[in-house]
Amino acid sequence: GEKENAMLEKRTKLKLGDKDIYINIVGGIRLTEPAAALAICMAIASAAKGMQLKKNAVVFGEVGLSGEVRHTPFAEKRIAEAKKMGFEVAIGPVIRTGKKPALLTEVKDVRSALNSFLEKD
């Protein structure tokens, strides 16, 4: 969305102002889940940079206007479900309580997520 575009441009130095960006969600459902924001940011950045996300990775996390990746409710459940679906890496917010799942690579902000998890095509 527009919020993600503005934040990405400011916090990661990506030049997006001259681009028309559309996000297509399969099945035409409305996306209201705040935890989808990091995945949207990663998708926009990967297209803008001509890079792809590491294979077998799932991404989730709410993103603030300053680019920080915020705590996401039910993170452990999300990761467990991703593992059942065959994902090998989860990219998401820092887990505040309990033990960090082995699958999870914690990121504090969008820039660190992009630097760590985008690869050349």
DACORJO-V557856 format. One record per pair of residues at least 12 apart in sequence whose C-alpha atoms are under 6 Angstrom apart, sorted by the first residue. I is the first residue (numbers start at 1). GAP is how many residues later the second one is. Records with the same first field share a line. If there is no record, write none. Layout:
BEGIN
I: GAP ; GAP
END
This chain:
BEGIN
7: 58
12: 99
34: 28
35: 25 ; 26 ; 27
36: 24
37: 25 ; 26
38: 22 ; 23
39: 20 ; 21
51: 67 ; 68 ; 69 ; 70
52: 66 ; 67 ; 69
53: 64 ; 65
54: 63
56: 31 ; 32
57: 30 ; 32 ; 33
58: 32
59: 31 ; 32 ; 33
60: 32
61: 31 ; 32
67: 42 ; 43
68: 40 ; 41
69: 24 ; 39 ; 40
70: 23
71: 22
89: 14
90: 13 ; 14
91: 13 ; 14
92: 14 ; 15
93: 13 ; 14
94: 12
END
